[in-house]
Amino acid sequence: MRRLRRRMLAIAALAAAAVACVVTFTDVARRVELTTVDTRFELRGEQATPAEIVLVAIDDKTFDRDEYGRGFPFSRNHHADVIEAVSKGDPRVIVYDVQFTEPSDDPDADNRLFLAAQAAGNVVLSTTETLPDGSSNVFGGTDAQQDAGVTVGNGLFDEDPGGVIRRVQERINGLDTLAVATIRRLGLPVPEADLSGDGAWIDYGGPAGHIQRYTFSDVGQGEVAPEVFRDKIVVVGATAPVLQDIHPISWPEDRMPGPEVHANAIDTLLDGVPLHSSARGVDLALALAMALLAPLAGLLRRPWLALALIAAGALGYLGAAQLLFDAGWIVPVVAPLAALATGLVGTLLVFWLSATFERARTRDVFARFVPDTVVDQVLTRATEEGDPRLGGERMDATVMFSDLRGFTTFAEARPPEQVISILNRYLTAMSDAILDHGGTLVAYMGDGIMAVFGAPVASDDHPERALAAARAMLDQLAEFNAWMREHGLGDGFKMGIGLHSGPVMSGNVGSARRLEYAAIGDTTNTAARLEAMTKGTPFQLYVAESTRDRLPAPPEALEFVAELDVRGREHAIRVWGLRG
């Protein structure tokens, strides 16, 4: 059984490992995995507000001012006002997330914006339109951009399923992304290795509104002191919902304006990309380790202990994943937990199958020693209540005792192997006769047998069944004796059988470690005495009056013997016998 269980657990482990590989090497659970990353941001909580970056927001307050609220795009004079106001504070760089690829209806305003950017000397402009060679038409083209001294970056992001922005790339459509262009404009190294592939994880320090912001119109009207921009990276862009530059991000159920997303991407690159994905080999190793946890725990004999270990493993892994995230590493969660769940289901199935097989095996083995009905009751009680002992129950039954005359003397002159073989043949024949008539085999006592009819499962016809079984036993004895003579083992044996009907206490006796079914009481004692009293008589079966009177039609073969005194009883009992 242990070997079979281990094989089934090995199959469960292989299934879990297969799930681990599939989930690790495919995108089948990518969307779910990404949502776990979002949850880890939320569990980590808000970080300190970036000190180097501020946002100038084209917000609802700006649209409420008469000179700005006539519609968007604004006059480029307003943009020139903001660039001039910010540049007075001597910022490190001005990142302008507004696209200027086409001339406006006011050439003078266009020229003023050009001159403002040129005078600032540290402006990075955004575009979402690129030419095949990766250039753009911002300010009319590359030559004008060089004259103005501006840098152009792509304002797009590669989005995850659901439009969620979680990563920043190095280039999109051949043009540096806005964050990368900003870092290069600052003269800082770009972590190209981290930006390769799907890009670098944007380390969002908090939800929308986390970064210090000033209102666009306030800045343009000179209502914000230029000193607040000193040595800052100033990101200018639209935050008003009416402009629809709002995107879902890694904070669960949060949407962030595009300029603030760029600000977080810039801050991520300034910090050297704090978040890193674990290597694919590490991902697989973690998933396989979790796949093996449940099957290995299944080797424990106590299911509750195995389940506790599996639960601790799952919770421990989740806790470790969060701690690693806080330390800058993003490890997979879905693949390991999917593998663990698969292993758990397989292990639970193994437990169930093992319990089923073990119950069946226990029943088969147990039924060799106690009646089937008792086995069922014991197993049910053990399963439901944890206590296999059954309380006694007073029942009306017929008790049978039988004994083989002369077998002890016969056995003394024979080899043990032959004695056991002959005895088993005899007991098998007698047992079949008893069981075929609905009797319960209570015990073997050497060559003797104790059986009861009408207990532990009640029946109204137990006297008839007992008498029919006794007569069948005598017929079986005749066949057994013929077999003995045929094999030169002697003339055979005689048998003594005693039947007595009445109340018995039916139930299990013993302890939780060793049980034995018993039917005890005066009825049992009297049946045993009657069997013993057949010795030296021409009768092989004694039937007490208590049994005969309960028969609907007593057979004529039963003849009255006498009123016999039975040891242990105050009054004699009337006995009928069946000759051999």
N, C-alpha and C positions, 0 to 999 in steps of 0.2 A: 504493500500500500504506500509506503514511504517513497519507494522508487517511482511509482506511478504519479504520486503527487509532485515529486521533483520534476518529472518530465512535463507535466502539465504547467508547472510554474515556469519551466524553461520556454515553453511555447508562448506563455503570456509575456515573458521578457522579450522574446523575438518580435511579437506583435507590437509591443510598446516601442522597441527600438526602430521598427519599421516606420511607425508614426513619427518618431523623433526625426528620422532622416527626411521623410516627406515634408514635414512642416519646416524643417531647417533649410532645405535646399529648394523649396518652391515658394511661391507667393500666396499659397492657399490661405494662410492666416495673417498675411501682411497687414491688412487693415486693422485687425484686432490687436496685433502686436504694437502698432503705432499708437493705438488708444491707450495701451498700458504705459507707453512713454509719456503721454499727456498726463496720466494719473500720477506718474512719478514727479513731474514738475509741480503738480498741486500739492503732493505730500511733502515735497521739499520746502515749499512755501516761498514767499517773496524774499528776494535778496536785496542787498543794499542798492539804492538808486545810483546808476552810473554817474560819477562826478565829472566825467570828461565830455558828456554828451547832453545837449539840450535840444528841445524841439520847438520850432516856430510853427504854430498850427493855424491853418486856414479853417477855422472852426465856425460854429453857429454864431458866436459873438461877432465875428468878422462880417458875416452876412447880414447881421442886424444893423450895421452902420450904413447910412444912406449911400455914401460914396462907394461902398463895396457891394452892396446888396442888389445891384441891378442885374446880376447874372455872372456866370463864369463861362469862359475865362475872363479874369480881370484885365484891366488895362495894364500893359507892361510897365507903365509908370509906377504902379503900386509895387510890382516886383523889384523894380529898381530902387524904390524907397527902402524896401526891406534890406536889400543887399547893402546899400549905403549905410543904413543904420547899424546893421550887424558888423560891418567891416570897421566901423569906428571903434568897436570894442576889441579889435585885434584878435579875432578867433584863429584857431589853427586851420580850419577849413570850413567852407560853407557848402553843404550838400543840398542841392536844390532839386526836390522831387516833383518838378513840374516840367512838362515837355514843351520845348520851343523849337519845333522842327519846321514850322510854317510861319511866314511873315503875317503880322496882324494887319488890321485896317489903318493903323496909325504908325507910319514909318518913323516919326520922331520918337515915339515911345519905344519902338524896337531899337532904335539907335541909342537911346538913353540906357536901356537895359544892357546892351552890348558894352557900352562904356563903363557902366557900374561894375559889371563882372570883370572887365579888363582892369579897372582901377583896384578892385579888391585883390586880384592876383592869386586867389586860392579857392576858386569856385569849381565844384563838380556838378555837372548838369545830368539830368536823367532823360532817358528816352526808352520807348518800347518799340520803336521802329528802327530797323537796321537794314543796311544795304548788303548785297551778297558778299562783299569783301569785309564785312564787320564794321564798316564805318557808318556814320549817320548824317542826317541833314540838319542837325541842331545848329542854329545860327547860320544856316545856309550851306554848311559843308565843312570839310576838314580844314581848309585854308582859313576860313573865318574863325574857326575854333582856335587855331593856332595863334591868330592875331589877337584874339581876346584872352588867350592864355588860360582857357578852360579845359577841363577834362570831362569826358562824357562816359557815363556808365549805363548799362542796361538795367532798367527798373523792374524787370520781370523776375519771377522765381519759378522754379520747377515745383509744381504743387503735387502733394500726395492725394490719394483718393479722398473725395469730399472737398477738394479745393483747399486743404489745410496746408499752410506754409510751415514747414519744420526745418528746412535746410537752406543753406545758401551755397550757390555754385560759383566756380571761378569765372566761367564765361557762359553766356547764352547767345546763340546765333553769332559766334565769333567776336562778341564784344564783352569786355570785362563787366561783371555785374557791378551795380552801384556801390556796394560795400567794398568789393575788391578794388575798384577804381579809386575809392576814397583812401584806402590803405596805401595804395601806390602813390597817390598824390601827396600823402604825408611823408613819403620816403621810407616807409616801414616795410619789412619783409612780409611777403604773403605766404602763409602755410599751404603751399600747393598740394602737398601730400594729403592733407586733411580735406581739401576741396575736391579731390579726384573722386571719380565714381558718382555716387548719388549726391555728393556735396557734404558740407560740414553741418553738424547739428547746430541750430541757432540756440544759444543758451539764454532763453527768455528769463530775465530776472524777475518778472512779475506779469500780471495781466495788463490789459490796456490801461493807460494812464500812469504807468509805473515811472516813466521817464519825465523829468522836469520839462514843462512846456510853457510857452508864452504865446499870447494871441497875435496872429499875423497883423491885424489892423493896429493893435497897440504898438507893435514894433515899428510899423511903417509910419505911424503918426508921431514917433519920437517919445512915446509914453513909457518906454522901457529903457532903463539906464544901459548904455552900451557896455558898461563894465561887466555885466552879467555874462557877456559872451567872451570875455578874455580867456584865451588859451583853450577855448571849447571847440568841440566839433558840433556845428550848428546844422541841424537837419530841418529843412523847410518843406512843408507839403500839406496836402489836404487831409483833414480829420473829420470834417463835417459829413454826417451820414448822407446828406443830399448828393454829395459828389461820388458816392458808391465806391470809394476806395477803401473798403473795409473787408478784412479777410479772417477766416478762422485760423487759429494758431494752436500751439501745443498746450496752452492752458485749456482744460476742458470747458466746453460751452462758452468760450470767450472769443470775441472778434476784435481785431486790432487794425487801426488805420495803417495804410501802406507805409507812410513815412516813419511811423514808430517801428514797424517791422524792419525797415532798413536800418534804423538806429540800433535795434537789438542785434542785427547782423554785423554792423560795424563794431559794436561793443564786443561781440563774440570774437571777431578777428583780432581786435586789439588785445584781448586776453589770451591769445594764442590757441583758440578753439578748446575750451575746457572740457567739452563732452566728446567722448570717443566711443565708437561701437567696438565691441569685442570681436576678435577674429573669428572667421567662419569655423575654423577648427575648434576653437574654444566653445563656440555655440553648440556644435555637435557633441562635444565631450560633456557639456552640462546636460544636454537633453538626454544623452545615453545614460548618464549617471542617474537622472531622475527616472528613466525608464526601468532601471534595474532595482530601484528602491522597493517598490511594492512586491515584486516577486521574491526578492531576498527576505523582506519582512515576512512573506508568506511561509518561509521555512520555520518560523517560530511556531510552537505548538499552540500558543494561546492567541486566538484571533483578535481579541480586544487589544492585546499588546502590539500585534502587528498593525492594527488600524491606528493605534496611538502613535506608533513610530512613523507611519505614512503621513498622518496629519501634521506631526511635528516637522517632518521633512518638507512638506509643502509650505507651511508657515515660515519655516526657517529659510527656505529658498527665497520667498517673497521678501522677507526682511533683509536678506543679504543683497537681493537685487536693488532694493531701495538704498541701502548703505553704499553699494558700489556706485549707484547713480549720484549720490551726494558727493562721492569722491571723484566723479568725472567719467565713470564707465557705464555704458548702456549694454547690459546683457539681456539676452532674450528671456521672455517670460512664458509666452504662449507655447512654444515648442516643448520646453521642459515640463510644463504643467499638463499639456496634452499627452505627452508620453507617460507622465505619472498617472494621469487619469486612466489611460488605456491599461497600464500595468495594474492599477487598482481594480478596474473592472474584471480583468483577467484573473487577478488573485482572489477576488470575491467569488468568482465563478469556480475557481479551484477549491476554495473553502466549501462552497455549497456542494460541489460534486464529491469532494472528499467526505463531507459529512453524510451525504446520501449513501455513498459506497460503504462508509464505515458503519452506518446504521444498519444497512442491509447485511453486511458481514457480521456485525455484532448480533443481529437477530438470528442469522443462520447458526452462528456458534452457540449463542445463548439458548436457542431453541433445542439444542442437543441435550441440555441439562434441565430446563424447566419447560412447562407447557407453552405452546404458541400464544395462547391468550394472555398468559402472564408476561411473556416477553413484550407483547404489544402494550400492555398497561405500564410495565416498568419503563419502556423507552419513551412513552408519551409523558409519563410523570417526570422522568429525568429531563426531557426537553422543555416542558412547560414550566416546571416548578424547581428543577435542579435537584430534586430529592427522589431517587428511584424507589424508596421504600413505600409500600402500600399498606394502608391501615387494614386491620382485620375486619371481616364482614361475616355476620352470621348467616349461613345459608343451609338450605335443606338439600342433602346430597346422599349419594350411595358411595361408600368407601369399599375398595377392593384391596385385599392382600393375597399374593400368591407366592408359592415357594416350590422349588423343585426338590423332590425327595431323593436322597442318596447322592446328590451331586458332589458334596464335599468329599465323601469317601472315594467316589470315582476320580476326582481331581488329584487326590494324593498320590496316585500311581501314574500320573501322566506328566509329560513335559509342560512347563508353563505356557509355551506358545500354543500348544494344542488345546490346552484347557481354555485359554482366552478365546481361541478361534471357535471352539464348540459353544462356549457360553454366549459369545456374540451372536452366533447363528440362532440360538434359542431365544435370546432376548429380542432380537430383531423380529422374529416371528410373533412373539407375544405382544411386543409393542405395537406392531401393525394391527393386530386384532383389537387392541384397546383403542388406538387412535382412529381406526376405521369406524368405530362405534361412538365416537365423540367423547372418549374419555380423556382425562388429563393425567399424564404420567407425572407422578410426584417425585418418585425416587426409585433408584435401583439399589438393592441391598444384597450385593453378591449375586446369587441366583434368584433372589426374591424381588418382587415388584410391588410397589404401592401405587394405586391409581384412584382417582376420584371422578365420579360422574355427577354433573350438576353444579360444579364449581371449578374454577372461579366464575364461569359464565353459567348463569342459572338456566335450567331446563326442567320442564315438568315430567318428562319421560325418563328421568335418569335411572330408575330401577330396571326398566325394560332394556335400556342401553347396557347397563352393567351386566345383566344376566346374559344378553346376547353376546357381549364381549367375552364373558367367562366360557360360554359354550364354544365360541370360536377358538378360544385359547386351547380348549381340550382337543378340538379337531386339529389345530396346529401341532399340538403335542403328539398326536398320533402320527402325523406326517414326519415330525422331527425324529420320533423313535424309529420309524421305518428307515429314515436316512442313516441313523446310528447303526442299525442292523446291517444295512447295505454296505457300510464301510467297516464292518467288523469291529465296531466300538461297543458292542454289548447289546442287551435287549432294550435299552432305553430306560426311561424314568417314569415315575408317577408325579403328579402335581397335587398340591393342596391349594384351594381357593376359598376365601371367606368373603361374603358380601353382607353388609349391614347398612341400613338406611336410617337417616336421622339428621339432627342439626350438627353442623361443623363450623368451626371458626376458620374462614378461608382468608389467606393473606400471606405476605412475605415476612419472613423473620430473618434476623441477622443485622448486619451493619451496611453502611453505604459502600463498603469495599467488598463485602461478601454477602450475597443474598441467597435465600433458599425459600422456595414456595412451600407452604405447609397447609394442611387441612387437619386441624387438631380438635380433640374433644372425645367424649365417651363413645361416639359412633365409630371413630377411628380405632380406638382401643379394642372395642368389641369385635370389629372386623378382623383385626390382627389375631385376637384370641380364637375366633372361629376357624381361621386358616390353620392355626396350630392344632386345633382339636380334630382335624381331619386325619391326622396321623394314626395309623393302626386301624383305620376303618375302611370299609369297602367304598367309601365316598371320596371323590376328589373335589367336590364342591359343596360347601355348606352355605345355605341361604337363610338369613334370619327372618323371623316372622314379619319384622318391620319392613323388609324388602318384598316378601311374597305378597303381603296384604296390599301393597301399592301397585301390584301388577294388574292390569285390566283383565287378563285371562291367564292365570298361572298354568304353566305347562304340566301335562300329566306326568312327565318324566321326573318331576320333583316329588319325592316321597317324604312323608313325615319321619323324622328320626327320633326326636324325643325333646323333652324339656331339659335343657342342659344348664348346669351352673357354670357361669363364666366368671373367672377370677376378676375381681374388681367391681363386680356388680352385686347388688343386694338380692336381686330376684333372678330366678332362672329364666331363660328365654326359649321360646319354641323354635326349633331348627328343622329345616327341610334339606334333603340332600339329593345330589345327583351322582349316581354310581359311575365308576370309571368305565 
